[in-house]
Amino acid sequence: MKKELGLIRKSLILFLMASLILGILGTIAINGFSENDDLIIAMVDTGTDMSIAELNNKDIEGYDFYNDDLTTYDDYLYDYHGTSLSYIIISIEEKVKILPVKFMEGSSGDIEDAIKAIDFAIKKGSKIINCSWNYNKADERLEKIIKEHPEVLFVCSAGNSCTNLDIEKSYPCCYEYDNIISVMACKEDYSPYETSGYGKKSVDIAAVGENVYVALPENDHDYASGSSVATAHICGVVAKIWREDISKPAKDVKQQLLKSANKSENLLNYCLAGGFID
């Protein structure tokens, strides 16, 4: 009898240990992260000053492909863009980590470094990649890396050339994949922002890109406008949606975003969703 009780106790202990381990493993990784982790958003852009108050302790060590070194912030003038966009994301969803991946200084950068930066971001575990930049020519290598990673959402700017992207394509925003969200800017009254790219078929959704309060390097602040800031806004919203259900495929997160758009007559002919996200 004692022997049987001993075996029962051992079996019970083993069962409880197994249940505990499975419970722990269940929270470790679903789609690469758990509900207790900070979702990683890659700022593939200029450098980012992660030392400013709002971004401090929100970063993962990145890389500077423009200068080929580990210093992802070099200069106030040339690295303000990535800094301001990172601030916008954090202001919408705090439970994220920003991965600064620099491939530009100011508006100067090449497609080879952009592809290296994206590859680096994916390998570091990024679930969302902010692409607030454009190239006028399609690139097979850029398209390939996006196509091969449907688990990653690429949130892409529609540019600031006041261009109908249904006619004059721009990339990566015009690649037609379920893991790309193309973003245009609208004004505070939800009409199209005057310089933003647009396209009823080529652009997915709008966000306000006029007079948006942003942080700048070295703890400075200002207001910014354009499709880049609208894109960062959507990045933050996407992160908030994804954190509600971390097991949701990237394409489903995109669809949930588009369905939640606030319809606007001013935008019906300018983007697929025919509306904006606050």
C-alpha positions, 0 to 999 in steps of 0.5 A: 500500500505504501509503495502504491501511494509512493508511486501515486505521489511521484506520478502526481509530482511529475504531472504537476511539473509537466503542467508547470513547464507546459504553462511556462512554455506556452507563454514563451513564444507565440509567433516569436513573442509572448503577451508579456514581451514587448513587440519589436518594431524596426525603424528602418530609416535614418538614425534614431536618438534613443537617449531622449527621455521618451525613448530611453530604455525602449531600444534594442541594439541596432546597426548603422548600415550607412556608416557600417558601424554600431552607432545608430545616432550620429547627427541632429540634422541627419537623424531627426527623421527616425527619432521623430517617427519612433516617438510617434510609435511609442506615444501610441503603444508603449509596450514595444521596443524600437530597433533602430536600423539606420541606412540613410542620413537625411534623404541619402541612402541606397537600396542595397543598404535598405535591403540589408537593414530589413534583413537585419531587422527580421533576424532580430525578431521585428514583427513590424517594420516602419518604411517611411521612404520610397524608391521610384523603381521596383527592385527584385531583391526588395520585393523578394525579402518582403514576399518571403516574410509574410509573418512581418508587417511592412508599414510603408509611406505613400510618399510626399510627391502628390502622386497618384500611385495607381498610375506612377508606382513607388516602392515598397508601398506599391508591392501587392502583398498582404503584409504591406500596409500603404499609408497616405497622410490626411489633414486634421479635417481628414481631407488628403494632405496636399503633398501626400501620395495617394491611390484608390487601389495602391494605398490602403489607409490614411492617418493624420499627417499635419502638425503632429507633435514629435520629439527630436534628437537631444530632447528637442520637440517640434511639429511635423507633417507628411506621410512619414508621420502618418506611417508611424502613427499606423505602426503604433496602431498596428502594434496595439491591435497585434498585442490584443491577439499575438497569435493573429497572422499578419494579414489578419492584423492588416484586415482588422486595421482596414475594417476599423477605418473611419470612413470619410467622403474626402478620402473615398477616392484616395485610398482603399479603405476610404478612410482614416485611423485616429 
